[in-house]
């Protein structure tokens, strides 16, 4: 069975952008595999779809906990003439500076409670919603929708996709009793989070409609095998360039299938179940997890399965043990215990930015139309405080990555001392073509983006 929708023109073979290859697994479960953006789906100039609609714009949120070391984070120079501090050096070393703008100097205006105020202020432009108290602190949740939910709702009303959004997690939540503000990133409203998925295998099965099965063998029950006849039938009808794109796309899907199959088999061997993210020494495989989630996110965006995502690299007040940089304790505790000049905290931020650079690099290296996925994205990158020792909310870390289909300039350092951090959220939304009039409420509300970052 096929659901490929094909159009003939006088001069060229054309495909609908929402072409899916459909088939059935040996179990009888149906699968649907999207195609990458091909020449056959574009107009003659490669700047719009064959039917005339504009290329997709995507919104993303990438979050890391516990802030930065400002002395190593804030670049020297402003505008396009800036030099990164050591903690932003991985972005420049990866060749991503033209895609990433840095905002420094902005501050949370809604409240000053450690972690809680920065998390909700940055992501909703609102004060946290307090549910109660615990120990010497509070229990809170988001008072309104997070910026990714605002984006996904706006997009879904105009260009619905199979998945309104994807919520992905890298380093796991290590526990606190301070409410959903700490445990979850994406929120619809008070006490209504969209939990991040931390299993690459579960994300994969969700994207490709695989039925859950404890004995699932990805090597035998492959999505690509299920749609193989359609792939072979499509390739002769498209251009040589499109054939190459199809081959690269399906090779990447096959590679993920094989990697997930291997890790699944390894996890099934022990007598007692273990977290597939742990190595034999009980440490999270942080880089490997980030790699898989980054690849899956790129495939979901490239296949137009979704146009909105959130990546929860580490939670607010994260207790992740950054063992790759020599940490033996949770990052949150090290922020309190290590003391100046915080060498382990600094190294952890550098490592985190290396993982962000890998994620952005995968998007940049994934072709999309005449450009790449990062060209079409507007991604807000942030944390829940400035630095973890003093829990400050001034000079807040904010990056906006991607070109937003030409809406974002990229490569800018904008120094905005005393500005409202909500301008970051509104700028990222506008960069994705999401034409909301304001972001936030009360002291956190803004109606203008950072114009310096927009074209």
C-alpha positions as CSV (number, residue, x, y, z in Angstrom):
1,X,0.0,0.0,0.0
2,X,1.3,3.5,-0.7
3,X,0.3,6.9,0.4
4,X,2.7,8.8,-1.8
5,X,0.9,11.7,-3.4
6,X,2.6,12.6,-6.7
7,X,2.0,15.5,-9.1
8,X,3.0,15.9,-12.7
9,X,3.9,19.2,-14.2
10,X,5.0,20.0,-17.7
11,X,8.6,20.1,-16.8
12,X,9.3,18.1,-13.7
13,X,8.1,15.3,-11.4
14,X,6.8,16.7,-8.1
15,X,6.0,15.2,-4.7
16,X,3.8,16.5,-1.9
17,X,5.8,17.6,1.1
18,X,3.8,15.4,3.3
19,X,4.8,12.2,1.5
20,X,4.9,9.2,3.8
21,X,6.0,5.7,3.0
22,X,3.7,3.2,4.7
23,X,4.0,-0.5,5.4
24,X,3.5,-3.2,7.9
25,X,5.9,-5.1,10.3
26,X,5.9,-8.8,10.7
27,X,3.8,-8.3,13.8
28,X,1.0,-6.6,11.8
29,X,1.8,-3.2,13.3
30,X,1.6,-0.4,10.7
31,X,4.5,2.0,10.3
32,X,4.9,5.3,8.6
33,X,8.3,6.7,7.5
34,X,8.6,10.3,6.4
35,X,10.9,11.4,3.6
36,X,13.5,14.2,3.8
37,X,12.8,17.4,1.9
38,X,13.5,16.6,-1.7
39,X,14.0,18.8,-4.9
40,X,10.8,17.2,-6.1
41,X,8.9,18.9,-3.2
42,X,10.2,22.4,-3.9
43,X,9.5,25.1,-6.4
44,X,12.0,25.9,-9.2
45,X,14.0,28.2,-6.9
46,X,14.2,25.9,-3.9
47,X,12.7,28.5,-1.6
48,X,9.2,27.2,-1.2
49,X,7.2,24.0,-1.6
50,X,6.0,22.9,-5.1
51,X,2.5,24.0,-4.1
52,X,3.7,27.5,-3.2
53,X,3.6,27.3,0.6
54,X,6.7,28.6,2.4
55,X,9.4,26.2,3.8
56,X,8.8,25.0,7.4
57,X,10.0,27.1,10.3
58,X,10.8,25.2,13.5
59,X,11.0,26.3,17.1
60,X,13.1,24.6,19.7
61,X,14.1,24.9,23.4
62,X,17.4,23.5,24.7
63,X,17.8,23.8,28.5
64,X,20.7,23.1,30.9
65,X,20.6,23.4,34.7
66,X,22.7,25.3,37.2
67,X,23.8,28.2,35.0
68,X,27.3,29.2,34.0
69,X,30.4,31.0,35.2
70,X,29.9,34.5,33.9
71,X,33.6,35.3,33.8
72,X,34.0,32.5,31.3
73,X,30.7,32.9,29.5
74,X,30.4,36.6,28.5
75,X,32.1,37.4,25.2
76,X,34.4,40.3,24.7
77,X,33.1,42.7,22.0
78,X,29.6,43.1,20.8
79,X,27.7,43.1,17.5
80,X,29.3,40.7,15.0
81,X,32.8,41.4,16.3
82,X,33.0,39.3,19.5
83,X,35.3,36.7,20.9
84,X,33.8,33.9,23.0
85,X,34.8,33.2,26.6
86,X,36.0,29.7,27.3
87,X,32.5,28.3,27.9
88,X,31.2,29.4,24.5
89,X,34.4,28.4,22.7
90,X,33.0,25.0,21.7
91,X,30.3,26.7,19.7
92,X,32.9,28.7,17.8
93,X,35.3,25.8,17.4
94,X,32.4,23.8,15.8
95,X,32.0,26.5,13.2
96,X,28.6,27.4,14.6
97,X,29.2,31.1,15.4
98,X,27.2,32.3,12.3
99,X,24.2,30.5,13.6
100,X,24.3,31.5,17.3
101,X,23.6,34.9,18.9
102,X,24.5,35.6,22.5
103,X,22.4,37.9,24.8
104,X,24.1,39.0,28.0
105,X,23.1,41.5,30.7
106,X,19.4,40.6,30.8
107,X,17.7,39.8,34.1
108,X,14.6,38.1,35.6
109,X,12.0,40.7,36.6
110,X,9.3,38.5,38.1
111,X,10.9,37.3,41.4
112,X,14.2,36.3,42.9
113,X,13.7,32.9,44.5
114,X,16.6,30.5,43.8
115,X,16.0,28.3,40.7
116,X,12.2,28.7,40.8
117,X,12.1,32.3,39.7
118,X,14.6,31.9,36.9
119,X,13.1,28.8,35.6
120,X,9.5,30.1,35.3
121,X,10.6,33.7,34.5
122,X,12.7,32.7,31.6
123,X,10.4,30.1,30.1
124,X,7.0,31.7,30.7
125,X,7.8,35.4,31.4
126,X,5.7,34.9,34.6
127,X,6.3,34.5,38.3
128,X,6.2,30.9,39.5
129,X,3.0,29.5,40.9
130,X,3.6,28.4,44.5
131,X,1.9,25.2,45.6
132,X,3.3,25.1,49.1
133,X,6.6,24.9,51.1
134,X,9.1,22.2,51.9
135,X,12.0,22.3,54.3
136,X,13.5,25.8,53.9
137,X,12.2,26.4,50.3
138,X,9.0,26.3,48.2
139,X,7.1,23.9,46.0
140,X,6.2,25.5,42.7
141,X,5.0,24.9,39.2
142,X,4.6,27.1,36.0
143,X,1.9,29.7,36.2
144,X,1.3,29.5,32.4
145,X,2.4,27.7,29.2
146,X,6.2,27.5,28.6
147,X,7.6,29.1,25.5
148,X,7.8,25.8,23.6
149,X,4.1,25.1,24.2
150,X,3.2,28.6,23.0
151,X,5.1,27.8,19.9
152,X,3.7,24.4,19.3
153,X,0.1,25.6,19.7
154,X,0.6,28.4,17.3
155,X,2.2,26.1,14.7
156,X,-0.4,23.3,15.2
157,X,-3.2,25.8,14.4
158,X,-1.7,26.7,11.1
159,X,0.4,23.7,9.9
160,X,-0.5,20.6,11.9
161,X,2.1,17.8,12.0
162,X,1.8,14.2,13.2
163,X,3.3,15.2,16.5
164,X,2.5,18.7,17.9
165,X,5.9,18.6,19.7
166,X,8.6,16.3,21.0
167,X,9.9,16.5,24.6
168,X,13.3,14.9,24.9
169,X,15.6,14.4,27.8
170,X,19.3,13.7,28.1
171,X,20.5,13.5,31.8
172,X,17.9,12.2,34.1
173,X,16.1,13.9,37.0
174,X,17.8,13.0,40.3
175,X,15.0,14.0,42.6
176,X,13.8,17.0,44.6
177,X,10.6,17.8,46.4
178,X,10.3,21.3,45.0
179,X,7.5,20.7,42.4
180,X,7.2,20.4,38.7
181,X,9.4,23.4,38.2
182,X,12.5,21.3,38.9
183,X,11.4,18.0,37.4
184,X,9.9,19.1,34.0
185,X,10.7,21.6,31.3
186,X,7.7,21.8,29.1
187,X,4.4,22.9,30.8
188,X,0.9,23.6,29.6
189,X,0.1,25.4,32.8
190,X,0.0,24.9,36.5
191,X,0.8,21.4,37.6
192,X,0.4,20.3,33.9
193,X,3.8,19.3,32.5
194,X,4.7,17.5,29.3
195,X,7.3,15.0,30.7
196,X,10.4,14.6,28.7
197,X,11.1,11.1,27.2
198,X,14.6,9.8,28.3
199,X,14.5,6.5,26.3
200,X,15.8,6.8,22.7
201,X,14.1,3.5,21.9
202,X,10.8,4.8,23.1
203,X,11.2,8.0,21.1
204,X,12.1,5.9,18.0
205,X,9.1,3.6,18.4
206,X,6.8,6.6,18.9
207,X,8.1,8.4,15.8
208,X,7.7,5.3,13.6
209,X,4.6,3.8,15.1
210,X,6.2,0.7,16.5
211,X,4.2,-1.4,18.9
212,X,5.8,-1.8,22.3
213,X,7.2,-5.4,22.7
214,X,9.6,-6.6,25.4
215,X,11.2,-9.0,22.9
216,X,11.3,-6.4,20.0
217,X,14.2,-7.1,17.6
218,X,14.9,-4.0,15.6
219,X,17.3,-5.9,13.3
220,X,14.5,-8.2,12.1
221,X,11.5,-5.9,12.3
222,X,12.9,-2.9,10.6
223,X,10.9,0.1,9.5
224,X,13.0,0.3,6.4
225,X,12.3,-3.3,5.5
226,X,8.6,-2.6,5.9
227,X,8.6,0.2,3.3
228,X,11.5,-1.1,1.1
229,X,9.4,-1.7,-2.0
230,X,8.1,1.9,-1.9
231,X,11.7,3.3,-1.5
232,X,12.8,1.3,-4.6
233,X,9.8,2.5,-6.5
234,X,10.4,6.2,-5.6
235,X,14.1,6.5,-6.3
236,X,14.0,6.1,-10.2
237,X,11.4,8.9,-10.4
238,X,13.3,11.6,-8.7
239,X,16.5,13.5,-9.5
240,X,20.0,12.3,-8.9
241,X,20.3,14.8,-6.0
242,X,17.1,13.5,-4.5
243,X,18.2,9.9,-4.8
244,X,21.4,10.9,-2.8
245,X,19.3,12.6,-0.2
246,X,17.0,9.5,0.1
247,X,20.0,7.3,0.5
248,X,21.6,9.4,3.2
249,X,18.3,9.7,5.0
250,X,17.6,6.0,5.1
251,X,21.2,5.1,5.9
252,X,21.0,7.3,9.0
253,X,17.7,5.7,10.0
254,X,19.2,2.2,9.6
255,X,22.3,3.2,11.6
256,X,20.0,4.3,14.5
257,X,18.0,1.1,14.2
258,X,21.2,-1.0,14.5
259,X,22.6,1.1,17.4
260,X,19.3,0.9,19.3
261,X,19.0,-2.9,18.6
262,X,22.5,-3.4,20.1
263,X,21.8,-1.4,23.2
264,X,18.4,-3.0,23.7
265,X,20.0,-6.5,23.5
266,X,22.7,-5.5,26.0
267,X,20.1,-4.2,28.5
268,X,18.2,-7.4,28.2
269,X,21.1,-9.6,29.3
270,X,21.4,-8.8,33.0
271,X,19.2,-10.7,35.5
272,X,17.9,-7.4,36.9
273,X,17.0,-4.4,34.6
274,X,19.4,-1.5,34.5
275,X,19.1,2.0,33.1
276,X,20.3,1.7,29.5
277,X,22.0,5.1,30.0
278,X,24.4,3.7,32.6
279,X,27.9,2.3,31.8
280,X,29.3,-0.7,33.8
281,X,30.5,1.7,36.5
282,X,27.0,3.1,37.0
283,X,27.6,6.4,35.1
284,X,25.2,8.0,32.7
285,X,26.4,7.8,29.1
286,X,25.8,11.5,28.7
287,X,27.5,12.0,25.3
288,X,26.0,8.9,23.8
289,X,22.5,9.8,25.0
290,X,22.9,13.3,23.7
291,X,24.0,11.9,20.3
292,X,21.0,9.6,19.9
293,X,18.4,12.2,21.0
294,X,20.0,14.8,18.7
295,X,19.8,12.4,15.8
296,X,16.2,11.4,16.5
297,X,15.2,15.1,16.8
298,X,16.9,15.9,13.5
299,X,15.0,13.0,11.8
300,X,11.7,14.1,13.3
301,X,12.2,17.7,12.1
302,X,13.6,16.7,8.7
303,X,10.6,14.4,8.0
304,X,8.2,17.1,9.2
305,X,6.9,14.8,11.9
306,X,7.0,17.9,14.2
307,X,8.1,21.5,14.0
308,X,8.5,22.1,17.7
309,X,10.7,20.4,20.3
310,X,12.2,20.8,23.8
311,X,15.5,19.2,24.8
312,X,16.0,18.9,28.5
313,X,19.8,18.4,28.7
314,X,19.8,18.7,32.5
315,X,17.1,19.7,35.0
316,X,16.9,22.9,37.1
317,X,19.2,22.5,40.1
318,X,20.5,19.4,38.3
319,X,22.3,16.7,40.4
320,X,23.8,15.2,37.3
321,X,27.3,13.8,37.9
322,X,29.5,15.3,35.2
323,X,32.0,12.5,35.4
324,X,33.5,13.2,32.0
325,X,35.1,16.3,33.5
326,X,36.2,14.5,36.7
327,X,33.2,15.3,38.9
328,X,32.4,12.7,41.6
329,X,29.4,14.5,43.1
330,X,26.2,16.1,41.7
331,X,26.6,19.4,39.9
332,X,24.2,21.3,42.1
333,X,26.1,20.3,45.2
334,X,29.5,21.1,43.6
335,X,28.2,24.6,42.9
336,X,27.7,25.1,46.6
337,X,30.8,23.2,47.9
338,X,33.7,23.8,45.4
339,X,34.4,27.5,46.0
340,X,36.1,30.0,43.7
341,X,37.4,29.7,41.0
342,X,35.0,26.7,40.5
343,X,37.2,24.7,38.1
344,X,34.8,21.6,38.0
345,X,31.7,23.8,37.5
346,X,33.5,25.6,34.7
347,X,34.6,22.4,33.1
348,X,31.0,21.1,33.3
349,X,29.7,24.1,31.5
350,X,32.3,23.6,28.8
351,X,31.3,20.0,28.4
352,X,27.6,21.0,28.3
353,X,28.3,23.5,25.5
354,X,30.2,20.7,23.6
355,X,27.0,18.6,23.8
356,X,24.9,21.6,22.6
357,X,27.4,22.1,19.7
358,X,27.0,18.5,18.7
359,X,23.2,18.9,18.7
360,X,23.4,22.1,16.6
361,X,26.0,20.6,14.4
362,X,23.7,17.6,13.5
363,X,21.0,20.1,12.5
364,X,23.4,22.1,10.5
365,X,24.7,19.0,8.7
366,X,21.2,17.7,7.8
367,X,20.2,19.0,4.4
368,X,16.8,20.7,4.1
369,X,15.8,22.3,0.8
370,X,18.6,24.3,-0.5
371,X,20.0,24.7,3.0
372,X,20.0,22.7,6.3
373,X,17.7,22.2,9.3
374,X,19.5,24.8,11.4
375,X,18.7,27.4,8.7
376,X,15.0,26.8,9.4
377,X,15.1,26.7,13.2
378,X,14.9,29.3,16.0
379,X,16.1,27.7,19.2
380,X,16.2,29.3,22.6
381,X,19.1,28.0,24.8
382,X,19.1,28.9,28.5
383,X,19.3,27.9,32.1
384,X,17.4,28.7,35.3
385,X,19.9,31.0,36.9
386,X,23.1,32.9,36.1
387,X,25.4,31.0,38.3
388,X,24.8,28.3,40.9
389,X,26.9,29.4,43.8
390,X,25.0,32.7,44.5
391,X,21.8,31.8,42.6
392,X,21.8,35.1,40.8
393,X,19.2,36.1,38.2
394,X,21.1,39.0,36.6
395,X,23.3,38.7,33.5
396,X,21.3,35.6,32.6
397,X,22.6,33.1,30.0
398,X,20.6,33.3,26.8
399,X,21.5,32.0,23.3
400,X,19.3,32.0,20.2
401,X,20.4,29.5,17.6
402,X,19.4,29.0,14.0
403,X,18.5,31.3,11.1
404,X,14.7,31.1,11.4
405,X,14.3,30.9,7.6
406,X,16.1,34.2,7.3
407,X,14.5,36.0,10.2
408,X,17.5,35.7,12.5
409,X,20.8,37.3,11.8
410,X,23.0,34.9,13.8
411,X,26.5,35.6,15.0
412,X,25.5,38.6,17.2
413,X,26.6,39.4,20.8
414,X,23.9,41.7,22.2
415,X,24.8,43.3,25.5
416,X,21.5,44.4,27.2
417,X,22.3,45.3,30.8
418,X,19.1,45.4,32.9
419,X,16.8,44.2,30.1
420,X,14.0,41.8,30.8
421,X,14.9,38.2,30.0
422,X,11.4,37.9,28.4
423,X,12.8,39.7,25.4
424,X,14.8,36.5,24.7
425,X,11.7,34.3,24.6
426,X,9.8,36.7,22.4
427,X,12.8,37.0,20.0
428,X,13.0,33.3,19.7
429,X,9.3,33.0,19.0
430,X,9.5,35.8,16.3
431,X,12.5,34.1,14.8
432,X,10.3,31.0,14.2
433,X,7.7,33.2,12.5
434,X,5.4,32.9,15.5
435,X,3.7,36.3,15.4
436,X,2.5,36.7,19.1
437,X,2.1,40.2,20.3
438,X,3.7,39.7,23.7
439,X,5.4,37.2,26.0
440,X,5.0,37.0,29.8
441,X,2.7,38.9,32.2
442,X,2.9,41.5,34.9
443,X,6.6,42.5,35.5
444,X,7.7,39.9,33.0
445,X,5.6,41.0,30.1
446,X,7.3,42.4,27.0
447,X,5.9,43.4,23.6
448,X,9.1,43.9,21.7
449,X,11.9,41.4,20.7
450,X,15.6,42.2,20.6
451,X,15.6,43.8,17.2
452,X,19.4,43.6,17.0
453,X,19.0,39.8,16.5
454,X,16.4,39.9,13.8
455,X,16.8,40.7,10.1
